[in-house]
Amino acid sequence: MIILAGLILKEKTSLISIFFVSLGFFGVYVLASNETFIKLDINTGLIVTLLASRSWGLFSVSIKLRKVNAEISMFLFNLFGLVFLIALVPLFGFNYFITLTETLGILYLALIPTALSFVLWNKALQLTKTNVCSNI
């Protein structure tokens, strides 16, 4: 995200931010290499995760660039994700029926901690520099 903020928003990055982001990248490398440090196991899950992190960084920078409402943008972001995942259901033959308790648990996880953290994250992004938020 700080790379995109530097390229798109022209924000300067401090050395401490570069250090912490590099430390995070090293941690991801350790996990992706299965602690071998030499052989990187590139698989579909790793590629999808890297693409998701890039899209999240681009999304966060675009919120700051366009000065859009965080609540509305997160609603639209999640609505698109829901429609996209529902469209994928027929491709994977998904036929799992969930109980009312499981449905309530999913709704709780989607609404309370997830939505609240997304809204607070985007508010923090609007109020501070991107390189500060990227170290949180």
PETA-V859921 format. One record per residue. D_CENTER is the distance of its C-alpha to the mean C-alpha in Angstrom with 1 decimal. Layout:
# PETA-V859921
d_center:D_CENTER
d_center:D_CENTER
This chain:
# PETA-V859921
d_center:10.1
d_center:13.7
d_center:15.1
d_center:14.0
d_center:15.2
d_center:18.4
d_center:19.0
d_center:18.2
d_center:18.9
d_center:21.5
d_center:20.4
d_center:22.1
d_center:20.4
d_center:22.4
d_center:23.4
d_center:22.0
d_center:18.4
d_center:19.1
d_center:20.4
d_center:17.5
d_center:14.9
d_center:17.5
d_center:17.9
d_center:14.3
d_center:14.7
d_center:18.0
d_center:16.6
d_center:14.3
d_center:17.5
d_center:19.6
d_center:17.6
d_center:17.6
d_center:21.2
d_center:22.3
d_center:23.9
d_center:26.3
d_center:25.2
d_center:27.0
d_center:25.9
d_center:22.3
d_center:21.8
d_center:19.9
d_center:19.3
d_center:17.4
d_center:14.8
d_center:14.1
d_center:14.1
d_center:11.7
d_center:9.2
d_center:9.9
d_center:9.7
d_center:6.3
d_center:5.3
d_center:8.0
d_center:7.2
d_center:4.2
d_center:6.9
d_center:9.5
d_center:8.5
d_center:8.6
d_center:11.8
d_center:13.3
d_center:13.2
d_center:15.1
d_center:17.3
d_center:18.4
d_center:18.7
d_center:17.7
d_center:17.8
d_center:14.5
d_center:15.8
d_center:16.9
d_center:13.8
d_center:11.7
d_center:14.7
d_center:14.9
d_center:11.2
d_center:11.8
d_center:15.3
d_center:14.5
d_center:12.4
d_center:15.4
d_center:17.9
d_center:16.4
d_center:16.3
d_center:19.8
d_center:21.0
d_center:20.1
d_center:22.2
d_center:25.5
d_center:24.5
d_center:23.8
d_center:26.7
d_center:24.8
d_center:27.6
d_center:26.5
d_center:28.0
d_center:26.6
d_center:28.7
d_center:28.6
d_center:27.5
d_center:24.5
d_center:23.7
d_center:24.0
d_center:21.8
d_center:19.0
d_center:19.5
d_center:19.5
d_center:16.2
d_center:14.7
d_center:16.6
d_center:17.2
d_center:14.6
d_center:11.4
d_center:12.6
d_center:14.3
d_center:11.5
d_center:9.4
d_center:12.8
d_center:13.7
d_center:10.6
d_center:11.5
d_center:15.1
d_center:14.8
d_center:13.4
d_center:16.4
d_center:18.8
d_center:18.2
d_center:17.6
d_center:14.3
d_center:15.5
d_center:16.2
d_center:12.8
d_center:11.2
d_center:13.7
d_center:13.0
